[in-house]
């Protein structure tokens, strides 16, 4: 799944895999003939930032709730749900 926002120039791809995101973007480029796009690169990975939130508390503006869902990468990955 993906969300294309022409106003902002963003394409949001619902995957944790860079290769799957690139596959989707390649298909969009073929269909639209011209789609200048590249993957977003951050200074820290989301995994590192979120682990830091769990260890040291979330950044201002974010809260950690009593429920949690952890998903392994991929369509067939395991899912762990925790409450309270």
Secondary structure as UniProt FT lines:
FT   STRAND          2..5
FT   TURN            6..9
FT   STRAND          10..13
FT   HELIX           18..32
FT   HELIX           46..56
FT   TURN            60..61
FT   STRAND          67..71
FT   TURN            75..76
FT   STRAND          79..83
//
